Amino acid sequence: MTLEPRPILTDGATHPAQQFRNLVSDLARDNEGVTRGTDLKVTQLGTPGGSVQVSSGTGLVRGRYQAYQGTYAVMNVGSANVDIAPTGGSPRSDMLIIRVEDREYEGNIDPATGQVNYFQIISNVSSSATTIPDGRTGIPLARIDIPASTSTITDAYIKDIRQVANPRRDRQMFPHSPASASTEITGSASSWGYFTTEAGWSLAVPAWASRALIRIDMYSVRLSTANFYGAVRAVFGSSLLVVQAVSVDDNQGTAVRRINVGVADTITIPDSYRGTTQLLRPQAAGYSGNAGRISVDGSSTFVYEVEFYEGPR
């Protein structure tokens, strides 16, 4: 029989484990990896030694032995220690994975009494490996690149190679026009200044965010007085993370003129930002030796666009 006769969940029916695993696979969009960016992270021991520790967390592991084997949901509650063998006269790279060995397809572990999923070390992998080098069912957590003659593992040797199975994303956009003309920023000032009538955008940072893709399009920015040679950028948050500056190089003389300019960058979100509201605000500066001026007014428009996304952290 090829068609499973009783779909999940049918009252009064029984269902094979494979059917539930395929339900997990469907709900996970056939992706695998850790559930959240902090799940199953590998770090050194509190006092570094010959083991590493794996943090609490959950994950999804796609079965690789057979088509439609489905996806396993794994869980670690509490910190688990995994031993790492010392190196001899040569360096070595080991990969730490969480392995699933289901006797329905491979092995002979009794799920009633044995450990079907477990942490496993694959020794002597490539020093650039980020995926499991063979067909075993599991997900990679870390690669440990160990120097020669080393028995103590520190964070410096641990390369995080986790993937989030279904990373969350949150895209926000905010268009805004200043109500009045800002104070002009002079080209000769050689220091960054805010557009005084463009207060920026205060936005909520999701508690799960790892990075943010930031883009600001600035339309009808005003230049005047003389040639302007300078730059625009933006700063984000209380610690003033900098969105990469772009140059403004204008040599049209003394007339008032308008330009469009944009900035964009990818920013790593600090721990202190998550779950808080932070300000994103543009700035401009002139390079010394020119008398041009830059400003915005009621004819200018700013379009702020930020996409937060989740990754291992």
C-alpha positions in Angstrom: 0.0 0.0 0.0 1.5 3.3 -1.1 -1.1 5.7 0.2 -1.1 5.9 4.0 -4.8 5.1 4.7 -5.3 7.2 7.8 -4.2 10.8 7.6 -3.0 12.5 10.8 -4.9 12.9 13.0 -7.8 10.6 12.6 -9.8 9.8 15.7 -9.6 6.1 16.6 -6.7 5.4 14.3 -3.1 4.5 15.0 -0.2 6.1 13.0 3.3 5.0 12.4 6.2 7.0 13.6 7.3 7.8 10.0 4.0 9.6 9.5 4.6 11.9 12.4 8.2 12.5 11.3 6.9 13.6 7.9 4.4 15.9 9.6 7.4 17.5 11.4 9.1 17.8 8.0 6.1 19.4 6.4 5.7 21.9 9.3 9.5 22.7 9.1 9.3 23.2 5.3 11.8 20.3 5.0 14.5 22.5 6.7 16.8 21.3 9.4 19.1 22.9 12.0 18.7 24.5 15.4 15.4 26.2 16.3 16.7 29.5 17.7 19.9 31.4 17.3 21.1 30.5 20.8 20.2 26.8 20.7 22.8 24.0 21.0 25.7 26.4 21.0 29.1 24.9 21.6 31.5 26.7 23.9 34.5 26.1 26.2 34.0 24.8 29.7 33.8 27.5 32.5 37.4 26.4 33.2 38.7 25.3 29.9 39.7 21.6 29.7 39.6 18.5 27.5 35.8 18.9 26.8 33.4 21.4 25.4 29.9 22.1 26.5 26.7 22.2 24.4 23.9 24.6 25.6 20.2 23.8 26.0 18.1 23.9 22.9 16.1 22.1 20.3 16.6 21.3 16.6 15.4 19.4 13.6 17.3 16.6 11.9 16.3 15.3 8.5 16.6 11.6 8.0 19.0 10.7 5.3 18.9 6.9 5.1 15.7 6.6 3.1 13.3 8.9 1.1 10.4 10.0 3.2 12.2 9.0 6.4 11.0 12.3 7.8 12.5 14.8 10.3 13.4 14.1 13.9 12.8 16.7 16.6 15.8 16.7 19.1 16.1 18.4 22.4 18.9 19.1 25.0 17.9 20.6 28.3 20.9 21.7 30.4 24.5 21.9 29.5 26.1 18.7 28.1 29.8 18.1 28.1 31.5 16.4 25.1 35.1 15.1 25.4 37.6 16.1 22.7 40.7 13.9 22.3 44.0 15.8 22.6 46.2 16.3 19.5 49.7 14.9 19.0 52.4 16.4 16.9 49.9 17.7 14.2 46.9 19.9 14.3 43.5 18.3 13.8 39.9 19.5 13.1 37.0 17.7 14.7 33.3 18.2 14.0 30.7 18.0 16.8 27.3 17.0 15.6 24.0 15.8 17.1 23.4 12.4 15.6 20.2 10.4 15.2 20.4 6.6 14.8 16.9 5.1 14.3 17.0 1.3 14.2 14.0 1.3 11.8 16.6 2.4 9.2 20.1 1.7 10.7 21.8 0.4 13.7 20.3 -1.6 16.6 19.7 0.9 19.4 16.5 0.0 21.3 14.6 3.3 21.7 13.0 2.0 24.8 16.3 1.7 26.6 19.0 3.3 24.5 19.9 6.8 23.4 18.7 7.2 19.8 20.1 10.8 19.5 23.5 11.7 20.9 26.4 14.1 20.5 29.1 12.7 18.3 32.6 13.7 17.3 33.7 13.2 13.7 37.5 13.4 13.8 39.9 14.6 11.2 37.5 16.6 9.0 38.7 19.3 6.7 39.8 22.5 8.4 37.1 24.3 6.3 34.3 21.8 6.7 30.8 23.2 7.6 28.7 20.2 6.7 28.7 16.5 7.7 31.2 14.9 5.4 29.2 11.6 4.9 25.6 10.6 4.7 24.9 10.0 8.4 21.7 11.5 9.9 22.6 14.5 12.0 23.2 18.3 12.0 26.6 20.0 12.6 27.0 22.2 15.6 30.7 23.2 15.7 34.1 22.5 14.2 37.0 22.4 16.6 40.3 23.4 15.0 42.9 22.1 17.5 46.6 23.1 17.3 49.2 20.4 17.6 50.0 19.1 21.1 46.9 20.6 22.7 44.6 19.1 25.3 42.8 22.2 26.5 40.0 23.5 24.3 39.1 27.2 24.3 36.6 29.3 22.4 39.4 30.4 20.1 39.4 26.9 18.6 35.6 26.5 18.2 34.0 27.5 14.9 30.2 27.8 15.1 28.7 26.1 12.1 25.1 25.8 13.3 22.3 26.8 10.9 18.9 28.0 12.1 16.3 25.7 10.5 13.6 28.4 9.9 15.1 31.8 10.7 12.7 34.6 11.6 12.7 37.8 9.6 11.0 41.1 10.3 10.9 43.8 7.6 9.9 47.3 8.5 9.6 50.5 6.4 9.1 54.1 7.4 8.7 57.0 4.9 9.1 60.5 6.4 9.4 64.1 5.2 10.8 66.9 7.5 8.3 69.5 8.4 10.8 72.4 7.8 14.3 73.2 6.7 17.1 71.8 8.7 20.2 73.7 9.8 22.8 73.6 7.0 25.8 71.4 7.5 28.8 73.1 6.1 31.4 71.5 4.0 34.2 73.0 6.0 33.1 71.6 9.3 34.8 68.2 8.8 32.6 66.6 11.5 29.4 64.6 11.4 26.1 66.4 12.0 22.5 65.4 12.1 19.8 67.0 9.9 18.2 69.0 12.7 14.6 68.6 11.4 14.9 64.9 10.6 14.7 63.1 13.9 15.2 59.6 12.5 13.2 56.5 13.3 12.9 54.7 16.6 12.2 51.1 15.9 11.7 48.0 18.1 14.5 45.4 17.8 13.1 41.8 18.1 14.5 39.8 21.0 15.6 37.1 18.5 17.4 39.4 16.0 21.0 38.6 15.2 21.6 41.1 12.3 19.9 43.9 10.6 20.0 44.9 6.9 19.6 48.7 7.0 18.8 50.9 4.0 17.9 54.6 3.9 17.0 56.4 0.6 17.2 60.2 0.8 15.3 62.0 -1.9 15.7 65.7 -2.8 18.5 66.5 -0.5 19.5 70.2 -0.8 23.0 71.5 -1.7 23.8 75.2 -1.8 26.4 78.0 -1.6 29.4 76.2 -3.3 30.7 72.9 -4.5 30.0 70.3 -1.9 32.4 67.4 -1.2 31.5 65.2 1.7 29.5 62.2 2.7 26.3 60.9 4.3 25.8 57.9 6.6 23.5 56.8 9.4 24.0 55.7 13.0 21.9 53.2 14.8 21.3 52.8 18.5 22.7 54.0 21.8 26.2 52.9 21.0 26.0 54.5 17.5 26.6 51.6 15.2 27.6 53.1 11.9 25.9 52.4 8.6 28.6 52.7 6.0 29.1 56.2 4.6 28.8 57.1 0.9 30.5 60.1 -0.7 28.7 63.1 -2.1 31.0 64.8 -4.7 29.2 67.7 -6.3 30.8 70.4 -8.4 27.8 72.4 -9.7 28.9 75.7 -8.2 26.8 78.1 -6.1 23.2 77.4 -7.3 20.7 75.5 -5.1 20.4 72.0 -6.4 18.9 68.7 -5.3 20.4 65.2 -5.2 19.2 61.7 -4.3 21.5 59.6 -2.2 21.2 56.3 -0.2 23.1 54.3 2.3 22.9 50.6 3.2 24.8 48.2 5.4 24.4 45.0 7.4 24.8 45.5 11.2 25.4 42.9 13.9 22.9 43.4 16.7 24.5 43.7 20.1 23.0 41.8 23.0 22.0 45.0 24.7 19.8 46.1 21.8 17.5 43.0 21.6 14.1 43.6 23.0 14.6 47.4 23.1 13.8 50.4 21.0 16.7 52.0 19.2 17.1 55.2 17.1 18.2 55.1 13.4 19.2 58.6 12.2 21.1 59.9 9.2 24.1 62.2 9.3 26.2 64.2 6.9 29.6 65.8 6.9 31.7 67.9 4.6 35.4 67.2 4.0 37.7 70.1 4.9 38.5 72.8 2.4 35.1 73.3 0.7 32.4 75.8 1.4 29.4 73.8 0.1 26.4 73.2 2.4 24.0 70.2 2.7 20.5 70.2 4.3 17.0 68.9 4.0 13.6 70.6 4.0 9.9 70.0 3.4 10.6 69.0 -0.1 12.9 66.1 1.0 11.7 62.6 1.7 13.5 59.8 3.7 12.6 56.1 3.2 13.9 54.0 6.1 13.9 50.2 5.5 15.2 47.7 8.0 15.0 43.9 7.9 16.0 42.0 11.1 16.9 38.4 10.7 17.9 35.6 12.9 21.1 33.6 12.8 23.3 31.6 15.2 24.7 33.7 18.0 
